[in-house]
Amino acid sequence: MNFLIEKLETRLKPRISEGVKERLEEIIELADNDVLDLIRPRNIEQEVLDIIDEIKTN
């Protein structure tokens, strides 16, 4: 984990690096609580929201 954090900090902008670290912490916490497989992937949720927005604008 420390190796990954170091790579993030050297290769990404600080704001992006911090966001990635937060997501990793969320994933680790969910995995520790055995609920990782129960949540919807964010990208799928975003796709659904985009479709709904598209329908509303047409």
C-alpha positions as CSV (number, residue, x, y, z in Angstrom):
1,M,0.0,0.0,0.0
2,N,2.8,2.4,0.8
3,F,4.4,1.8,-2.6
4,L,1.1,2.6,-4.3
5,I,0.7,5.8,-2.3
6,E,4.2,6.9,-3.1
7,K,3.6,6.3,-6.9
8,L,0.3,8.2,-6.7
9,E,2.0,11.2,-5.0
10,T,4.8,11.4,-7.6
11,R,2.8,10.8,-10.7
12,L,-0.5,12.6,-10.1
13,K,-1.6,16.0,-9.2
14,P,-2.1,16.4,-5.4
15,R,-5.9,16.7,-5.8
16,I,-6.2,13.6,-7.9
17,S,-3.8,11.7,-5.8
18,E,-5.9,12.5,-2.7
19,G,-9.1,11.4,-4.4
20,V,-7.6,8.1,-5.4
21,K,-6.3,7.5,-1.9
22,E,-9.8,8.1,-0.5
23,R,-11.4,5.6,-3.0
24,L,-8.7,3.0,-2.0
25,E,-9.5,3.5,1.6
26,E,-13.2,3.1,0.9
27,I,-12.6,-0.1,-1.0
28,I,-10.4,-1.5,1.7
29,E,-13.0,-0.7,4.4
30,L,-15.8,-2.3,2.4
31,A,-13.7,-5.4,1.8
32,D,-12.9,-5.6,5.5
33,N,-16.6,-5.5,6.2
34,D,-17.4,-8.1,3.5
35,V,-19.8,-5.8,1.7
36,L,-17.7,-5.0,-1.3
37,D,-19.7,-7.4,-3.6
38,L,-23.0,-5.9,-2.5
39,I,-22.5,-2.3,-3.7
40,R,-23.1,-1.1,-7.2
41,P,-20.1,0.0,-9.2
42,R,-20.0,3.8,-9.4
43,N,-19.5,3.8,-13.2
44,I,-22.7,1.8,-13.8
45,E,-24.6,4.1,-11.5
46,Q,-23.2,7.1,-13.4
47,E,-24.2,5.6,-16.7
48,V,-27.8,5.2,-15.5
49,L,-27.8,8.8,-14.2
50,D,-26.5,10.0,-17.6
51,I,-29.2,8.1,-19.4
52,I,-31.9,9.6,-17.2
53,D,-30.5,13.1,-17.8
54,E,-30.4,12.4,-21.5
55,I,-34.0,11.3,-21.5
56,K,-35.1,14.4,-19.5
57,T,-33.4,16.8,-22.0
58,N,-35.0,15.2,-25.1
